[in-house]
Amino acid sequence: MKYDIAIIGSGPGGLACAKKARAFGLTTALVEQDQNHLGGVCLNTGCIPTKFFLHRAGSSAQWENIFREKNSAIDQMKRPLPDFFRKSGIDLIWGKASFRDPHTLEVGSRKITARVYVIAVGSRPQIFLQGKGVMPAEQIFSCPRIGRRSLIVGAGYIGIEIAGLLRQFGQEVTVVEKEPRILSGFDRQITARLKTALKKRGIEIHTGKDIHEYPLNEYDHILVAAGRTAHTDGLGLEHTPIARDSRGWILTDEYLRTKEPHIYACGDVNGKYLLAYTAAYQGELIAANAAGKSKKENYPVIPSCVFSSPQLARVGIGRQEAERRKITHSVLGTHFAQYSSARVYDDTEGYLELIVGEDHRILGASVLSERAAELIHIITVCVQRRLTTDNLAEMMFVHPTLSEIIPFLAQEA
């Protein structure tokens, strides 16, 4: 049988592509290595287990108990998937996929042909250290027990999130970052605030440092969170004309096509956005193109959040980007401590910053708060719909809530 579309990888991008392809009436095959990898990195070792642990870390539960609960929750999420695929008409094929040539995919002894192929195999951590206790940072969620001291290499999203989590379980945590500051994708003013908050919680953070300066044998865990690369090992790309950049990401055009026009790539593997929700967007776009829709990438406003404690979220344009692009703007900022709701919800370290254009339009924002991941969506709507501070100031929010701080700031402006 020749499929309309064959998708390699069942993470957010692959799943979204398969569902949308079936909605378009395309015959669809979804190839995944095995049951353990079903759902991709996000479900098994990334977003879901990280946030599961973070959500429960504030309780008195022990790591070992949360570990068992996490495994049970993930199993409950994965168990219905094969039956869902069957009922949806998606052929789920188990095995390691490899291109034999641009038009033939091998999965074990089976050969699969399709009109369109989709590479949705995600990314993997870069490991440059070896020794006892060294592991990819997300592997900590596969440990039923943890030690007393952890050294985290890298102060990006993953490193900062896991540092805060382990500290809540009483670990001594040290974060080492070779760059001069943490979270380089965020404005330096807001990351400085987060760094101060993390240090108050007892986390050691050393920036501008080389990991080889540290005595690795003194730590129970050395968690590497210093970058990722495309997870294309064994995929047989050498048997295709598919091109990759210097970091290994698969190059795609605005339709998400590779150098081989009938082979697409979505999600982390193309290196454009390493986010579950952008992978899902790309997967759906590819399905539409496979159905003849000829749709180009046109991303909505994309918010992002670091699930630290406090959380740090951003959307749209920040200070540094506005300055670099020479955009006329003003910065409106406020500390949460002056509002009664921040006292109610124990979020007095919170800080909100809006970037406003000369036409009063809201261009972007950064939020430092225990609930930043929820608050940022309000401003995402403002940026997407091109609302002004006057529009925001006219809105009425429930009291007492943290979200009411957003229109209060606009009113003060």
C-alpha positions as CSV (number, residue, x, y, z in Angstrom):
1,M,0.0,0.0,0.0
2,K,1.2,3.5,-0.8
3,Y,0.1,6.1,1.7
4,D,-0.7,9.7,1.0
5,I,1.5,10.7,4.0
6,A,3.9,8.8,6.2
7,I,5.0,10.6,9.4
8,I,8.1,9.6,11.4
9,G,7.7,10.5,15.1
10,S,4.7,10.7,17.4
11,G,5.6,13.9,19.3
12,P,3.3,17.0,19.2
13,G,4.2,17.7,15.6
14,G,3.7,14.2,14.3
15,L,0.5,13.7,16.3
16,A,-1.0,17.0,15.0
17,C,0.0,16.2,11.5
18,A,-1.5,12.7,11.6
19,K,-4.8,14.0,13.0
20,K,-5.1,16.8,10.5
21,A,-4.1,14.5,7.6
22,R,-7.0,12.2,8.5
23,A,-9.4,15.1,8.7
24,F,-8.4,15.9,5.1
25,G,-9.1,12.3,4.2
26,L,-5.5,11.3,3.5
27,T,-4.3,7.7,4.0
28,T,-1.9,8.1,6.9
29,A,0.9,6.1,8.5
30,L,2.5,7.1,11.8
31,V,5.9,5.5,12.6
32,E,7.2,5.4,16.1
33,Q,10.2,3.5,17.5
34,D,8.4,1.8,20.4
35,Q,5.7,2.2,23.1
36,N,8.2,4.0,25.4
37,H,8.7,6.8,22.8
38,L,5.0,7.2,22.0
39,G,4.1,10.9,22.5
40,G,7.7,12.1,22.0
41,V,10.0,14.0,24.3
42,C,7.3,16.3,25.5
43,L,5.2,13.6,27.0
44,N,7.9,11.2,28.2
45,T,10.8,13.3,29.4
46,G,10.1,16.9,28.7
47,C,7.1,19.2,29.2
48,I,4.7,16.9,31.0
49,P,7.0,15.2,33.6
50,T,8.8,18.6,34.3
51,K,5.5,20.4,35.0
52,F,4.1,17.4,36.8
53,F,6.9,17.5,39.3
54,L,6.9,21.3,39.6
55,H,3.1,21.3,40.3
56,R,3.5,18.8,43.2
57,A,6.8,20.0,44.5
58,G,5.2,22.5,46.8
59,S,3.3,19.8,48.7
60,S,4.9,17.5,51.4
61,A,5.1,14.6,48.9
62,Q,8.4,12.9,48.5
63,W,10.3,12.6,45.2
64,E,9.8,8.8,45.2
65,N,6.0,9.1,45.5
66,I,5.7,11.8,42.8
67,F,7.9,9.7,40.6
68,R,5.4,6.8,40.8
69,E,2.5,9.2,40.3
70,K,4.2,10.8,37.2
71,N,4.7,7.3,35.6
72,S,1.0,6.5,36.3
73,A,-0.2,9.8,34.8
74,I,1.9,9.4,31.7
75,D,0.7,5.9,31.2
76,Q,-2.9,7.0,31.4
77,M,-2.2,9.6,28.7
78,K,-0.5,7.2,26.4
79,R,-2.7,4.1,26.9
80,P,-5.7,5.4,24.7
81,L,-3.5,6.6,21.8
82,P,-3.1,3.3,19.8
83,D,-6.9,2.7,20.0
84,F,-7.5,6.3,19.0
85,F,-5.2,5.9,15.9
86,R,-7.0,2.7,14.9
87,K,-10.4,4.3,15.2
88,S,-9.2,7.3,13.3
89,G,-7.8,5.2,10.4
90,I,-4.2,6.0,11.2
91,D,-1.8,3.1,10.7
92,L,0.5,3.0,13.7
93,I,3.7,1.3,12.7
94,W,6.3,0.3,15.4
95,G,10.0,0.4,14.6
96,K,13.0,2.5,13.8
97,A,12.6,4.3,10.5
98,S,15.3,4.9,7.9
99,F,15.3,6.3,4.4
100,R,16.5,3.7,1.9
101,D,16.2,6.4,-0.8
102,P,14.1,9.6,-1.1
103,H,11.0,7.6,-2.0
104,T,11.3,4.5,0.3
105,L,11.2,4.3,4.1
106,E,12.4,1.1,5.8
107,V,11.0,0.2,9.2
108,G,12.6,-3.1,10.2
109,S,12.1,-5.5,7.4
110,R,9.1,-3.5,6.1
111,K,9.2,-1.0,3.3
112,I,6.9,2.0,3.3
113,T,6.1,4.2,0.4
114,A,4.2,7.5,0.5
115,R,3.4,10.5,-1.7
116,V,4.6,12.7,1.2
117,Y,7.0,12.0,4.1
118,V,7.2,14.0,7.3
119,I,10.2,14.0,9.6
120,A,9.0,14.8,13.1
121,V,11.7,13.1,15.2
122,G,12.4,16.0,17.5
123,S,15.7,16.9,19.2
124,R,18.1,15.4,21.7
125,P,20.4,17.0,24.3
126,Q,24.0,17.6,23.5
127,I,26.3,15.8,25.9
128,F,29.9,16.9,26.1
129,L,30.8,15.5,29.5
130,Q,31.4,12.0,30.6
131,G,31.7,10.5,34.1
132,K,29.8,9.2,37.0
133,G,26.5,11.0,37.6
134,V,26.6,12.8,34.2
135,M,23.2,12.7,32.4
136,P,20.9,14.8,30.2
137,A,19.0,17.1,32.5
138,E,15.6,15.7,31.7
139,Q,16.9,12.2,32.7
140,I,16.4,13.2,36.3
141,F,12.7,12.4,35.8
142,S,13.6,8.8,35.2
143,C,15.4,8.6,38.5
144,P,13.2,7.0,41.3
145,R,15.5,8.6,43.9
146,I,17.7,11.7,43.9
147,G,20.9,12.6,45.8
148,R,21.8,15.6,47.9
149,R,23.8,17.7,45.5
150,S,23.3,18.6,41.9
151,L,25.4,20.6,39.4
152,I,23.4,21.8,36.4
153,V,25.3,22.8,33.2
154,G,23.4,25.4,31.3
155,A,21.1,28.2,32.4
156,G,18.5,28.1,29.7
157,Y,14.9,27.0,30.1
158,I,15.6,23.4,31.1
159,G,18.5,24.2,33.4
160,I,16.7,27.0,35.3
161,E,13.4,25.0,35.7
162,I,15.2,21.9,37.0
163,A,17.3,23.9,39.4
164,G,14.2,25.4,41.0
165,L,12.6,22.0,41.2
166,L,15.5,20.2,42.9
167,R,15.9,23.1,45.3
168,Q,12.3,22.6,46.4
169,F,13.2,19.0,47.3
170,G,16.0,20.2,49.6
171,Q,18.9,19.6,47.2
172,E,22.0,21.8,47.1
173,V,21.9,23.1,43.6
174,T,24.6,24.9,41.6
175,V,24.0,26.2,38.0
176,V,27.0,26.9,35.8
177,E,26.5,28.9,32.6
178,K,29.3,29.8,30.2
179,E,27.5,32.9,28.9
180,P,27.6,36.1,30.9
181,R,23.9,35.8,32.0
182,I,21.0,33.3,32.3
183,L,18.2,32.9,29.8
184,S,19.8,34.9,26.9
185,G,16.6,34.9,25.0
186,F,14.9,37.2,27.5
187,D,15.7,40.8,28.3
188,R,18.6,41.2,30.6
189,Q,16.7,43.4,33.1
190,I,14.1,40.8,33.8
191,T,16.5,37.9,33.9
192,A,18.5,39.8,36.5
193,R,15.4,40.0,38.7
194,L,14.8,36.2,38.3
195,K,18.5,35.5,39.1
196,T,18.1,37.5,42.4
197,A,14.9,35.6,43.3
198,L,16.6,32.2,42.6
199,K,19.6,33.1,44.7
200,K,17.2,34.1,47.6
201,R,15.9,30.5,47.4
202,G,19.4,29.1,47.9
203,I,20.4,28.3,44.3
204,E,24.0,29.1,43.4
205,I,24.2,30.5,39.9
206,H,27.6,31.1,38.3
207,T,27.7,32.8,34.9
208,G,30.6,33.3,32.6
209,K,32.2,30.1,34.0
210,D,33.7,26.9,32.5
211,I,32.3,23.7,33.8
212,H,35.7,22.2,33.9
213,E,36.6,24.5,36.8
214,Y,34.3,22.5,39.1
215,P,35.0,19.3,41.0
216,L,32.4,17.0,39.3
217,N,33.1,14.1,41.6
218,E,31.6,16.1,44.6
219,Y,28.1,16.0,43.1
220,D,25.5,13.3,43.0
221,H,24.1,14.5,39.7
222,I,25.7,16.5,36.9
223,L,22.7,17.5,34.7
224,V,23.6,18.7,31.2
225,A,21.2,21.3,29.8
226,A,23.5,23.1,27.4
227,G,21.8,22.9,24.1
228,R,20.0,20.4,21.8
229,T,20.5,19.1,18.3
230,A,18.3,17.3,15.7
231,H,17.6,13.7,16.6
232,T,18.3,12.3,13.1
233,D,20.8,9.6,13.9
234,G,20.1,6.4,11.9
235,L,17.4,8.2,9.8
236,G,19.2,7.6,6.6
237,L,19.3,11.2,5.5
238,E,22.5,10.5,3.6
239,H,20.4,8.6,1.1
240,T,18.4,11.8,0.4
241,P,19.4,15.3,-0.8
242,I,18.0,16.8,2.5
243,A,20.3,19.6,3.7
244,R,21.2,20.5,7.3
245,D,22.8,23.6,8.7
246,S,26.0,23.7,10.7
247,R,24.2,22.7,13.9
248,G,22.5,19.7,12.4
249,W,19.0,21.2,12.0
250,I,17.1,20.1,8.8
251,L,16.7,23.1,6.5
252,T,13.1,23.8,5.3
253,D,11.4,26.5,3.3
254,E,8.4,28.6,4.2
255,Y,6.1,25.6,3.3
256,L,8.3,23.4,5.7
257,R,9.6,21.4,2.7
258,T,13.2,20.1,2.7
259,K,15.5,20.1,-0.3
260,E,13.5,17.0,-1.4
261,P,10.1,18.7,-2.1
262,H,7.9,15.7,-1.1
263,I,9.7,15.4,2.3
264,Y,8.8,17.8,5.0
265,A,10.2,18.4,8.5
266,C,8.3,19.8,11.5
267,G,9.0,20.5,15.2
268,D,12.4,20.6,16.9
269,V,14.1,18.8,14.1
270,N,14.1,21.9,11.8
271,G,15.4,24.1,14.6
272,K,13.0,27.0,14.1
273,Y,11.2,26.9,17.4
274,L,11.8,24.3,20.0
275,L,8.3,24.4,21.5
276,A,5.6,21.8,21.6
277,Y,2.9,24.1,20.4
278,T,4.8,25.4,17.4
279,A,5.6,21.8,16.4
280,A,1.8,21.1,16.5
281,Y,1.2,24.2,14.3
282,Q,3.8,23.1,11.8
283,G,2.4,19.6,11.7
284,E,-1.0,20.8,10.8
285,L,0.4,23.1,8.2
286,I,2.2,20.2,6.5
287,A,-1.0,18.1,6.5
288,A,-2.8,21.0,4.8
289,N,0.0,21.2,2.2
290,A,-0.1,17.4,1.7
291,A,-3.8,17.9,0.9
292,G,-3.0,20.5,-1.7
293,K,-3.7,23.7,0.2
294,S,-0.3,25.4,-0.4
295,K,0.0,27.2,2.9
296,K,3.1,29.1,4.0
297,E,4.3,29.5,7.6
298,N,2.5,32.4,9.2
299,Y,3.1,32.2,12.9
300,P,0.7,33.8,15.4
301,V,2.2,35.8,18.3
302,I,4.1,33.1,20.2
303,P,4.4,33.4,24.0
304,S,7.0,31.5,26.0
305,C,7.5,30.7,29.7
306,V,10.3,29.4,32.0
307,F,8.5,27.4,34.7
308,S,10.9,28.5,37.4
309,S,9.8,29.8,40.8
310,P,8.9,32.6,40.2
311,Q,8.0,31.9,36.5
312,L,9.3,34.1,33.7
313,A,7.2,34.7,30.6
314,R,7.5,36.9,27.6
315,V,5.6,37.7,24.4
316,G,6.2,39.9,21.4
317,I,9.0,42.5,21.4
318,G,11.3,43.1,24.3
319,R,13.4,46.0,25.3
320,Q,16.6,44.8,23.5
321,E,14.8,43.9,20.3
322,A,13.0,47.2,20.2
323,E,16.3,49.0,20.6
324,R,18.1,46.9,18.0
325,R,15.3,47.5,15.5
326,K,15.2,51.2,16.3
327,I,11.5,51.0,17.1
328,T,10.2,54.1,18.9
329,H,8.8,52.7,22.2
330,S,8.3,53.3,25.9
331,V,8.6,50.9,28.8
332,L,5.8,50.6,31.4
333,G,6.7,48.6,34.4
334,T,5.3,47.9,37.8
335,H,6.1,45.9,40.9
336,F,3.4,43.5,42.2
337,A,4.2,44.3,45.8
338,Q,2.2,47.5,45.7
339,Y,-1.1,45.6,44.9
340,S,-3.2,43.9,47.5
341,S,-3.7,40.8,45.3
342,A,0.0,40.1,45.3
343,R,-0.1,40.0,49.1
344,V,-3.1,37.7,49.0
345,Y,-1.4,35.2,46.6
346,D,2.1,35.6,48.0
347,D,3.6,37.0,44.8
348,T,5.3,40.1,46.0
349,E,8.4,39.5,43.9
350,G,6.3,39.8,40.8
351,Y,7.1,42.3,38.1
352,L,5.3,43.3,34.9
353,E,6.8,45.2,32.0
354,L,4.9,46.3,28.8
355,I,6.6,47.5,25.6
356,V,4.4,50.2,24.0
357,G,4.8,51.7,20.6
358,E,4.4,55.4,19.8
359,D,0.8,54.8,18.7
360,H,0.1,53.3,22.2
361,R,-0.1,49.9,20.7
362,I,1.1,47.1,23.0
363,L,4.2,45.5,21.3
364,G,5.3,43.0,23.9
365,A,5.7,42.2,27.6
366,S,7.7,40.3,30.2
367,V,6.2,38.9,33.4
368,L,7.9,37.7,36.5
369,S,5.4,36.0,38.7
370,E,4.5,32.7,40.3
371,R,1.7,32.6,37.7
372,A,3.4,34.2,34.7
373,A,2.5,31.3,32.4
374,E,-1.2,32.2,32.8
375,L,-0.8,36.0,32.9
376,I,1.1,36.2,29.7
377,H,-1.8,34.9,27.7
378,I,-3.8,38.1,28.4
379,I,-1.0,40.2,26.9
380,T,-0.6,37.7,24.0
381,V,-4.2,38.5,23.0
382,C,-3.4,42.3,23.2
383,V,-0.3,41.9,21.0
384,Q,-2.1,39.6,18.5
385,R,-5.1,41.9,18.2
386,R,-3.0,45.0,18.1
387,L,-4.7,46.5,21.1
388,T,-3.5,49.8,22.8
389,T,-2.9,50.7,26.4
390,D,-6.2,52.6,26.2
391,N,-8.1,49.4,25.2
392,L,-6.4,47.6,28.0
393,A,-7.2,50.3,30.6
394,E,-10.9,50.1,29.8
395,M,-11.0,46.4,30.7
396,M,-12.5,45.3,34.0
397,F,-10.9,42.3,35.8
398,V,-12.0,40.4,38.9
399,H,-10.7,41.5,42.2
400,P,-8.6,40.3,43.9
401,T,-6.6,38.6,41.2
402,L,-3.1,39.0,39.8
403,S,-4.4,39.5,36.3
404,E,-6.1,42.8,37.4
405,I,-2.5,44.3,37.7
406,I,-2.3,44.3,33.9
407,P,-5.1,46.9,33.3
408,F,-4.0,48.8,36.4
409,L,-0.6,49.4,34.8
410,A,-2.3,50.6,31.6
411,Q,-4.5,52.9,33.6
412,E,-1.5,54.4,35.4
413,A,0.1,55.0,32.0
